[in-house]
Amino acid sequence: MKENPFKILVLLLALSVALIACASEPDDEEASGEAETEGDSAEEAGDDLIIGTGSDAASLDPHTSSDVPSGNIQINIYETLLKFDEDMELEPLLAKDWEAIEDDVWEFELEEGVTFHDGSEFNAEVVKMNVERILDEELASPRAVLFDLIEEVIVVDDHTVQLVTEDPFAPLPAHFAHYASSILSPEIIEADYAAVEEGEQHGAYVNENPVGTGMFEFESWDPGAEIVLANNEDYWGDNANVDTVTFKVVPEDLTRVAEMETGDSHIIDPLTASDMGQIENAEEAHVYMRDAASITYLGFNMQKEPFDDPLVRQAISKVVDREAMIEGILEGTGEEAVGPINETQFGYSEDVEAHEYDIEEAKDLLAEAGYEDGFETEIWTNDSQERIDIATYTQNELAEIGIDASIEIVEWGAYLDSTANGEHEMFILGLSLGTADADYPLHMMFHSHNVGATGNRSFMEDETFDEMLHEARVEQDEDTRLELYVEATEYLNEQAPMAFLYHPAHIMAHRDNVEGFWADASGLYQLQDVTLN
């Protein structure tokens, strides 16, 4: 039987990473200043939950950041007005009820008796202050797109707030379940603005002093190493069961797996598909996997040659064999993408015509664009092994049509900054589809107002598409709105600002003594009911 050359390539790459990881582990242990001794493992740490994560947070200010590693810390410090359950259905949180009292007015009834970690009171004025901060143009929140239809915030009384929108906007409540709408302490907001007056950056004070109403309080942050949260014993709702949560940064995939096997981490994320078997065969460890509301894509910088030509972008979209990628890299987990969203989002349709794998058509498209001999380029990725594998696979596929692509691996924080500044040509990234509605991801990734750090790293500026999004956003008839999103997705496939690769499964692992853990469709850890037995 003929061996799959790509499968061999991935296995060799994984073996080289394993050798590097094994060689570096003693140095890592020595650098920590203390070798593990009997009884020191996290397995015996009682109610101190340890989560081994692949990346550190970028910021603890939810209004100025836009990455999931940061969001996973933020949702345990702060709270939102609403939240999603395991099935992506809206539930109350800081707001106990909500309704549209007019076509363009949403009213939220707030919980009473809620206080922040610093003792300040949660009320309607605080909601108004937070919404206005997110919409502050000087703050330049990357998530302002979620709320930019809000024209006015009206405080009806201490525990009732009304949001007046520019146009009728049905998805607004779901946007207040996204962690970007987290409610910060009013004292911290005021202190942050005061720090800006003294020359600090917006969000710098919040980042060092994160104060919310959540079940955990911020305790410490050793950048690049760990973030520690402590149980908020004065929490207004049902208390968490563990005393502390430590988010330990463990970038190497194999090291995270080793930590799971030894008990030095109770939960690890991510677990690569290729390592699932090792966890399944390990004692006292368990794979956790769920369908994801997210997209992984190969993006193009549309403002750089030759990616300013849609024919080039279409050619690359057709040269990527998504089925082979899922089987070879993801071990059959995840699903092929036909566009930016999947069935977890309103606006998805199976009727969308996607780019089919077709090497000969890709060659013809390149020739039509004037690149029959190909060209040289770079594929950027962060240091996720899965994304490195995707880059390696894509590199080989591009060679089939004469494109010579080198791979540039960039540290996570620098990766976000550099792609926001447009320094890249091609790049591999993903987006969490955190609102269950197409409005958010399509605006984030493609609207001209969001070019750069706010999410549009393809630098797509298309007035026609902007107008399509606005029509779909304000349409009140659901059937018509769905048709508009199908048209928008087909337009995207024609323009090809990115090659939509797959919707991954969220794959994590936890020790058998961890009970009550789950993650939502965005991959955010739900820790309130977690116990260590």
N, C-alpha and C positions, 0 to 999 in steps of 0.2 A: 504493500500500500504506500502511495506517495505521501511523504510528510508535508505538512503545511509549513512553508518557509517562514511565514509570519509568526506562527506558534513557536517555532524554534527560536526566533529572534527574541520574542518576549521572555521565553524561559531563560535564555542566556543573559538577558538584561536583569531578570530577577535574581539569577545566581550571582551576578557581579555585585548587585546591591546588597545581597546577603553577606558576601565576603567583606564588603566595606563596613557594613553595620557591625559584624562580629569583631572586626579589627578595632573599631572605635569604641566599643562598649567599655573596656577597661579604663580608657582615658576619661570617659564620661563619669564613671564611678569615682575615679580619683579626684576629678574636678569638683565633685559634690562635697568632698571633705570628709566623707564618712562611708565606710564600707558597710554593707548590710550584715547584720548579725542576727542570730536566732531570736525570733520574737519581734523583729523590727518591721516585718512586712505589713502592708496595708490590710491584709486579711485579718490581722489581730487589732486593728485600730478602732474597733468598736463602731461608734456612730460618726466616724469621719470618712465621708464618701470621697473617693479619689477617681477622677475621670481623666484618662490619658487622651489628649486631643492632638490632632495633627498640626494645628496652627494656633498661635497666640491671638488674643483680641487685638484689633487695631485701635479701638477707642471704647471707652465706657460711657460716652455720650450718645444716646440713641438717635438724637436729632442731627448729628453731624457725621455719622458713620453709615456704612451700607454693606457690611460683610457679615456672613453667618457666624463665624467664630466670635465676633463681637456680640452679635445678637444672642448667642447662647448664654453669655454672661448677663447681658442686660435684662433678659426676661425673668431672671431670678432675683434681680434687685428692684426693678421697676414693674409696674403693671399698666395695662391698657384698659380702655373703657369696656371692651368686649374681648372675647377669646374664641378660638376654634376648638372643638372637641376632636376626638380621634377620626371622625368622619367628615371633618371640615365643615361642621355645622356651627353657626354662631351661638355663643352662650354669654350670659352676663358675667361681668367681672367688676370693675369699679362703677360701671353703670348697671343698674338692676332692671332697667326697662328702656325701650327706645321705640319711636314711631315717627313716621312722616306726617306731620300735622298739616302741611301744605306740600305742593309739588316741589317747592324749592326750600323747604324748611324741615330739618330733622330735629327732634327733641329727645334729649337723654335725661332720664331720672337717675340721679347718682346715689351711691351708697352713703349712709350717714355713719359718723363715728370712726372714720378712717383717718389715721395719722401717718405721717412720714417717719422715717427712721430718726430724723432730727427733732421730732415732736410737733412740727408744724401741721396744720389741719388741711385735709383734702376737701375741696369744695368747688363750686362752679367757677369762682374767680380763678382758681388754680388751673382749671381746664382751659379757660380763656387765655391765660398767660402762656400755657404750653403750646396751644394751637398758634397763637400769634408769634411765638418764638420760632416754630417750625417754618412759618411763612415769612419770617423776617429775611428780606433780600440780602442784608449784610451777613447774616448767618450762612446763607447759601447752602441750606440743607439739601443733601442729595436725594432726600425723600419728600421734598416739598410737592412733587408731582402728585402725591397721594391726596393732597389737601388743597391744591391750588384753585379749585372751584369754590372754595369757601370765601364768601364776601364779608361775612360779619359773624361774630360770636356774641350772642345775647345772653347775659346772666339774668334769668327769670327770678330765681331766688337762690339761697345757699346751695341747694341740691338739685337744681334744674337748669339745664343749659340748652340753648337752641343754636343750631348751625344753619345759617342762611347761605345758600349756594347760588352761584351765578346762573346756573341752569339746573333743571331737575337732574338729580344724580343718584340713581338707585343703589350703586355699589358702596356709597359712603360708609354705612355701618361696618362693612367688612374691612374697610381701610383702618377703622379704629380698633381692629383686632390685630393689626400688623405692629410688630415691636417698634417700628419707627414712630408710632404715636404714643410711646411710653410717657407716662406722666411723671415729671421731675418735681422735686421740692421747690416751692416758690423762693425759699431763701437761697437755694443753690443757683437758681436762675438769676436772681438779683446779683449774687456774688460774681457770677460769670460775666454779666454785663459790666459790673464794676471793674473786673480784671481787664476787660477789653479796653475800657477807658484808660487803663494804666499801660496799655501797649501789648497785652496778651492776645493770643488768638481766640476766636470764638470756640467755646467748648473745652478749652484747656483746663479751666477751673473745675468744670463738671467731670472731666476725665479723671482728675485726681481726687474728687470728692463726690462720688456718685451716691445720691440719696433718693430713694423711691419709697413706695409703700409695700414692697414685695416681701415674701416669706423669708428671704435671706438679706443680710446686710453685708456691705463691702467691708472686708477686713484688711487685705494686703494684696499688692501686686509686685512681683519680681519679674519685670519684662523679659520675655523670652524663656521664662522658667515656669512660673505658676501664678495663678490668681486664687485667693482664698476668700470664701464667703462664709459667714456665720449665721446660724439660725436666729431669726428675728422673733424673740420670745413674746414680743408685744404685738405680733401680727394680728390684724383685724379678722382674718378668716381662720380656716383650719391650719394649724401649725404644721410645718414640715417635720419629718420624723428623725432626720439626721442632724447632728450638732454642727458640722461644718461640711462644705463642699470645696475640694481643691481641684481646680482645672489645671492639670499638669501638662506642659507642652512637651510632646514626644513626637518629633517630626518623622522619625524613621518608622516605616511600616512594620518591619520585623521586630524592632524594639518594642513597639506597642503590643504586638502579639506576645512577646516574651513576658511583658509586664502582666498581661492577662493570665498567662499560664502560671506565673509565680504568685499572683495575688497582689502585686505591687500597684495595680490599678483595678478598681472594681468594674469600670466601664471603659471601653476604648472606642474611639471614633476618629477617622473612618477605619473600617476593616475592608481591605481590598478583597475583591471577589476571589482572587487567586489564593488568599490566606484563609478562606472560609473552612476548607477541609481540615486545616491544622487546628482550628478552634473546635470544630465538630468532633475531632478525635481526642481533644484534650480532656482531662478530668476537671470537673467543677467549673466548666466554662460553657457559654451558650451564645449562639449567633442570634442577633436581633435584626430583622430585616422588614422593611415596609416600602410600599410604593411611594414614590416621591413626587411632590409638586415642585419640580425643578427641571431645568434644561441645561445640558452641556453642549457647547457649540464651538466651532472654529470660526473666529471672527476675522474680518478684513478691515484694514484702515482705508476707508473709501476716499480719503483725501491724499493718498499716496499712490503714485504709479507703481505697477499697472493695475492696482486694485480700484482705481477710479473708473474702470471699464467694467460694466455689468457682464460682458461676455467672459471676461477672465474669471469673475466671481462665480458665474454659472458653471464654467468648466471645472473649477475646483470642487464645487458642490456635487458634480456628477462623478468625480473620480474617487470619492470616498465611499467605500463599501461598508455601510452601516451594519449590515447583518454580520459580516465577518468581524467587524470591530466588537460587536456585542458578544459574539461567540468566543473570539480569541482573547479579548482583554477582560470582559466582564463575566466570563464563564456562564453566559446565557442569562444573566440578570439584566434588568432594565428593559426598555422598549425603544424601538427605532422612532426617531422624531420625523414628523411630516411638516412641522412648523415649530414655532416657539413654545406652544402650550400643549398640554395633554388633557385627558378627560377629567382631571381634577379641577379644571377651570371652565367657567361659563365662557362660551365663545369657541370652544373646540368642536370640530366636525371631522368625521371620517371621510368626508367628501372632498377634502382639500387635495389638490394634485401636487405631489412632492417631486423633488428631483430624484430620478432613478439612476442607479449606478450604470454608467455607460462610458467606457474608456474611449471608444471611437468617436462618440459625439463630443466628448470633452476635448479631444485633439482637434476636431473640426472647429469648435468654438474658439480655441486658442489661436488657430490659424486665421480665423475670421477677424480676430482682434489684432492680428499682426505679430503674434508670438508663436509662429509655427516651430521655431527652434527652442521655445521655452525661455526661461529667465532664471535669475538667482534671487533668492529671498530668504527670510528668516521666519521660523515659527517660535513664538514665545510661549512659555508655560511657567507656572510656579513649580515648586519642588514636590508636588504630589506625584507619587509613583504612577498612579492611574493616568494622570494627564501626560506624564513623560512617555508612557507607553502609547498613548493616543498620538502624541507628536511623532514618535518613532514610526508608528504605522503610517501616518499621513505622509511623512517624509518619503517613505518607500512608494506609496501610491502616486505621489506627485512626480517621482522620477519616471514613472510610466509615460507621462505626457511631456517630459523634457524639462520639468521645473526642478531646479537644484535648490533644495531648502535645507538650511542649517538649523539647528535647534539651540535656542537660548533659554537656559533655566535661571529664573530670577526669584529671589527671596520674596515672600508674600507681600510684605509691606511695600517694598520697592516695586513689585509687580503692579500693585494697585495704583501707585503714584505714576509710574511710567506709562501705563496704558491710558490713564486719565489724561496725561499730557500729550498723547498721540505719538509717542516715540517708536511705536511698534509698526510692523507690517501685517503679519498674521499672529493670532493669539488664541489660546484655548482657555475658556472660562465658563462659568455657569451662572445661573440666576435662580434663586429661590422664588417660586411663584406664590407668594405668601398671602394673597387675598381671595383666592378661589374665583377670580374674575380676570378676563383678558385685559381689561383696562390698564391695570398696573404694569404687567411685564411689557406690553407693547409700548406704553409711554416711556418706561424706564430705558429700554434698550434701543428705541428707534426714533423717538420724537426729537426734533431739532433743538428744542429748549433744553434737552438733557445731554447734549454732547459733552463728553469728558467724564469728570469724576462722578457726575450724577447718574451715570449708568450707560449712556450711549457711547461705548468705546469703539464702535465701528465708525463713528463720526458721520452718521447718515443725516443729511439735511435735505428733506424732501417735503415741499409744501403740499403736494398732492396727498402724501401719506398722512401728514399732520391733520389735514382736513378730514380724511377718512376716520382717523381716531376720534376727532371731535364729534363727528356725526354719531358714531357708535356710542360714545360716552354719554350723550344727552338723550339718546333715543329711549323712550319709555316702553315701547312694545317689545317684549322679549324675543318673539320670533323674528321681527325685523332687525333687532339688535344682533341676533345670532348671524343672520345673513350678512350684516355689515362686517362682522369679524371674520367670516369666511372669505369675503372679498379682500379684506385687509391682509389676511394670511397669504392668499394667492398672490397678491401684489408683492409681498415680501419675498416669496419664492421666486418671483420674476426678477426682482431687483437684486436678490441674493446678497444682502449686507453681511451675511454669515452663512456657513453651512451648518444647518441644524443637525446635530449628531444623534443624541439619544436622551431619553428621560431616565436617569439612573434610579436604581433602588437605593434607599438609605440602608447601608449595611454597617452595623455596629456589633459589639459583643459585650457581654457582662458576665460576671461570676454568678454561679448558681445561687449564692447567698443573697443576691440582689433581687428584691421583689418590689413590684409596683412601678417599675421604670417603663416609660414609653417615650417615643419621639413623635412630634407631629409631622405632617406631610412636608413641611419645610426643613425637617431635620433638627428641630429645636427640642432640647431635652426637657421633659416634663418630670420634675423631681419632687413635687409636693408629697406624693404617696410612697416614695422610695424608702424601704427599710433594709437594714443589713442584719441578717439572721446568722 
